[in-house]
Amino acid sequence: MNEKRRRDRSDPSSNEPGFDEDNLQNVSDALVQSLGEADCGAEDARIGFLNLMAGSGDSVPEGRVLTRELHRRFLETSGLARVIRSSTIASEDTRRRVRELQRDLRERPLDADINRVVCNAILALNARTVIVISEGVSYSGLGSIPQAREAVVKAWLSADGLKQHIQAARNGEQLPTWAVLVQREVREITG
């Protein structure tokens, strides 16, 4: 039964998101890219700039870019995309709705496949502490995998980002996605 479930999850015609062990590396490569080699640009603001610098050989701390595709999968597997699309009443108080979504979704566990991809990206840095950077947010001093993973989820659930999602849904547009950078943190030694 477990083997059949795994096969069904990897079938692109299946409605159930996910991937099996056999194609985990290929899928992971599309969902996480090394800083300097990532497919991101000006629309990714700080991450695009850091990616450009790293790609041109400038000295930039090592990082892993969690792609827009991984964010899209998070939106689908968490149920957030469905919830946002179903709550597009124009008169709804957006700030209140954002707070509700943040509270509800931060309490839910990540999809197992997404959790594995995010944790592997963090582990690949082999760093004492990391920083998580995304549109309008950054979290530093993250010294454990759970802290870094939580910061990634917070970046995906940022207030400004959720407002963008709600507005896009109200306009009948595709929900926006954005890259998140998990980067080795370099602390200045003072003293």
Secondary structure, 3 states (H helix, E strand, C coil): CHHHHHHHHHCCCCCCCCCCHHHHHHHHHHHEEECCCCCCCHHHHHHHHHHHHHHCCCCCCCEEEECHHHHHHHHHHCCHHHHHHHCCCCCCCHHHHHHHHHHHHHCCCCCHHHHHHHHHHHHHHCCCCEEEEECCEEEEEECCHHHHHHHHHHHHCCHHHHHHHHHHHHCCCCCCCCCEEEEECCCCCCC
